[in-house]
Amino acid sequence: MKRRDLLRSSVSVAAGLALGKRASALYPRQPASSPAPVKPIPIIDAHIHLFDPSRPGGVPWPEKDDMVLYKPALPSRYSAMVEGLGVVGAIAIEASPLLSDNDWLLGIAQANPIMVGIIGDLVPSDTDFSKQLVKLHANPLFLGIRYGNLWKRDLTADIRKPGFAEGLKRLSEAGLVFESANPDLNLVRGIVQVADHYPNLRIVIDHLPHAPVPEDAAERKEYWALLSRLGKNRNVFAKLSEIPVVAEGRVIIAPSYYRPGLDRLWGIFGEDKVIFGSDWPNGDHVAGFSQTLEIVRAYAATKSETAQQKYFWKNSAAAYKWAARLPDQPSIS
């Protein structure tokens, strides 16, 4: 879960002003002649992490020497941070390989209705996978599992393990999500195998803007070809998360810096399958939450209002099948 530091030019004041103008499109001003204010687009943050290092026994992540992250990251802190920013709900993505932490995460989410669901951690090849899946799925806040380049796992190798395929089949039959973790070329290869064998399984690829694009020409060609193949699958979604980068000690906020990469991913997956996620608090290594939101708002403001609605909440509802728990949380019905 380390973040890369890219060395680029620093942000200018003019770029920051341009960002503000573009971001304001998400909250357009109502004409003076109209008495009714325009309702802002609600935001569901589809990628945050919850943990509490003060728990007995500590946590497997973050590390104790991580001065940025090693403190409680709980819904109360998140709610206070996003107040007034238009964020009405969030999905917690697993941050621990411990089986018991699925129950801990569900308990935290259950007690805090800003949380519309969680993605847990189970290994499809484990002998008790089906039993654990049934138990966790009994709670409607359990939306699926994450698997990939995390906890010393290798999807392309693990697919061949006895029981793994059966586990994915059961996940698909339960209507739950298979989410990737920290993609690279090898993981994308594995995701393609999963998508080909289980066409009804909903798959969410996280952190694609941050994924390392191969330097080798042949591998780079393969990488984009595989993503294009996944983009044609109606059940494969792309999470535009881990977006901000830093240069010369400052976060790059100029929309023009991010647009080419985001445009390419948006073009591959289309406006019906791109999802917003902040990666809080892991993203604090690079940018604060408000800075991250400013960047994506500025980019989204170049799209239609319909596309913005899809990106900020409708597509996550289609992918994860979360249900609203608070009056201000939207619902596709």
N, C-alpha and C positions, 0 to 999 in steps of 0.2 A: 504493500500500500504506500510505497514511497512515491513522491512526485518528482518529475523532472524539472530542472531549471533551464530554460532556454535563454541563450544570450542574444538579445535583439535590441533594437533601438528603444529608448525610453518614450513614455507617453507625453504628448504635448498637451498644453492647455486647450488648444483648439479642438483636439480630438475629444477631450472630455466634454466640451460644450456640444460637440456634434452628437456625442453619445446621449446626452440628456435630451436633445431634441428628438432623436429617434426613439428613445425609450418612452417618451411622453405619448407616443402613438398608441401604446397599450392602454393608456388612460386618456382618451381624446376629450378635448374640451367640448362642452355642449354649447351650441349657438345661444346667444343672449336672449333670443326670442323664445326659446324653449324652456319651460319651467322644470322639466324632469332631467335630473343628472344622468349621465351615462354610467351604467353599472360596470365596474372594472372586471376584467377577466379573472376568475378565481384560479389559483395556482395550487396544484398538488405536487409536492416535492417527492418524486419517486425514488430518491436515493439519499437517505441519511443513515448514520450509524449511531446506535445507542449502546453505551457501556458505562460501567461504574467501577473504577479501579479501587474504590474504598470497600468493595465487597470482600467478605472473608475469602481468602485464597487468591484475591486479585483477579486479573483478566489476562488472557493470552495475547491480547492486543488492545491498546497500543503498548509499546515498550516503556519501561519505567524512566528511561533517559530521554523520552520524547517530551520536551518541556512545553510544546504546543498542545499536544493531545492528552497527556496523562492527567486527566481530571474528569469528574463525572460529566458525561454527555447524555442528558436525560430530557424527556419531553418538556419539562418545566423550563429548562434553559432554552430549548429550541423555540418554544412558544413565545417567550419574552423577546427573543432576538428577532422573530419575524413579524411581530406586532406592527400593524400599519403598512406592511409590505404587500398585502394581497394574498399571502400564503394561508390557505385554509385547511390544509391537511398534508400528511406525509406518510411515506412507506419506509419502514426500517429494514435495512439490508444486513444480514448476519455479519458479525464481526468476531466470531468464535467458532472453532471446530468442536467444542464440547457439546455433547448431546443434551445435557441438562440446560444449556443456555438457550435452547429453543423454548423451553418452558418459561425461563426467566424473561426472555424477550416478549413472549406472548402476554405474560402477566403485566409487564410494563405498558404494553400497547393497550391492553384491556382497560387499564385504569386511567388512560389518557385518550379521550375521544378525538384529539387532533390526529392521532394515528389511525389511518384507515386500513393498515395491514402490515404484515411482516413477511420477509423472505428468510427462511431458516436455513439450517445446515444439516443435511443428511447425505450419506454416501449410498448411492443406489445398489452397490454390490454387497453391502453389509447384510448379514443374515437376518437381522431384525428390521430391515428397511421398511417392509410392508406394514409391520406392526406399528412402527413409529409413525409412519405416514398416516395411517388410519387414525391414530390417537391425536396427532397434531391437526389433521384436517377436520376433526370434530369442532374445532374452533374456527369460525368464519374469517377470523383475522389472519389465519395462516394461508398464504397465497402461493407458496411454492418453495423451491430450494435454489441455492446458488452453487455452482461448481466450475472450476477452471484453474487459473494460475494463482492458486492460493492454498495455503496449508500443505505445501509440497505435493500437490496433485498435478496430474497430467491427463487431461481428458482424452486425447488421442490414444494414449496407452491404456487408460483405465476402461475405455469402452469394451476392450477385449476381455476384461476380467469376468469370471463366472458370476452370473447374477446381475451384472450391471444393466444389460439390455432389458431384463425382466423388470428391474426397478424403474427404468425409464418408461416402460410400457404402463406400469401401474400409475406413474405420475401423470402420464397423458390421459389415462382412463379416468383419473380423479379430477381432470380439468384444471390442474395446477400448472404453475409456471416453472420452466427451467431457465434460470438466469446464469449468464457467464460471469467470469471474474477476471478482469484485467487482460483483455484480449491482445494477442499477437498473432502472427501468421499461423503458428502451430495450433493455437486454440481455435482460430477461425476454421482451420481444416477439420477439427473435431466437431465444431458446431454444425458444419455442413453435413457431416455423417449423421449426426443426431437428427437434423431437420429432414434429411432424405429418408431415414428409416421410420420417423414418427411424424408424419405430415400434419397430424392433428394436435401435436404438442406445441403450446405457445412458448416461444423462446424470446428472451430479452437479452440483447447484447449490451453490456454496460461500457461506459468510458471510451467509446470509439474515437472521439476527438483526440484523446490522449494516447491511443494505441500507437506503438512504434511501427511505422511503415518501413518495410525492408529496404535496405540500401541497394542490394543486389537487384539488377534489372529484371531478371527472370522471376525472382521471388516477389518483387514488387508487382509485376504483371499478374502473377498468380493471386496475390493478396486482394487486389481490386476486382479480379474476375470472380473470386469466391464471394466477396461482399455483394457483388452485383447479382450473383446467383441467389444469395440469401435474401436480397432485397426483393426478389420476385416471389418469394414465399409469403403468402398472406398471413402466416402465423409467426413471422419473425419480425421483431421490433428492435429499433436502435435507440439506446438511451444517450442523449447528448449531454454527457456529464464529464467531469474533470476537464473543463474547458480552459480556465485562465492559466496564463503563463507569466513568468517574471523575467524582466531584463533590467540589468543595472540597478537592482534593488527595488524596482517598482513593478506593480502589476500593469500589464498592457491592457488598457481598456478601449483602445481605438477599435471600433467595429470593423474597419477595413482589414485589420490584421487577421481576424478570425473568419471573415466571410468566405474566402476560397475553400477552406477545409470544411466548414459547416455546409456550404452550398453543395459540395460534392457528396457528403453523406445524406443531406436532405434529398438530393436528386436521386440517389440510389434507393433509398427506402420510401420516399414520398411523404407527403404531408399527413397521411393516415397512420404512419408507423414510427414517427419520431417522438421521443418522450423527454421531458425535462427532469433532471436530477441535479441536486447541488453538490452531493458528496460531502455534506457537513457531518462532522467537523473535520474530516480528513483534508478537505479543501483548504482549511485554515493555514496549512503549510505554505500556500501560495497566495490566496486571496480570502478576504472576509466574505461572509454570506452576501451582504448587500452589494459588494463589488461583482460577485459572480452573477447575481440577479440582474444587475445593470447591464452586464455584457450580453446576457441572453435576451433580455428585453429589447435591447437595441437591435439585435439581430432579428428577433421575431417581429419587430415593428416594420420590417421590410416586407412582411408577408400579409396576406389578407386576414381580416378578423376571424374568419372561419378557420384558417390554418393556425392562427394563434390559439384559438380555443382548443383545437386538437392537440397542439404541442404541450400546452400547459396543464391539461387535465383529461380531455376526452380520450386520447390515445392510451394513457395509462389505465383508464377505466376499462378500455377494450382489451388491453393486454393482461392486466392483473385481476380484473373482475372484482375490484374493491367496491364496497358499499358505503355510502355516506353515513356518518354518525352524528354530525352536527348540522344545525339548520343552514349554515352558510356554506356547507360542502355541497358541490353540485351533484347531479345524478342524471344518467342517461336513461330516461324513461318516458 
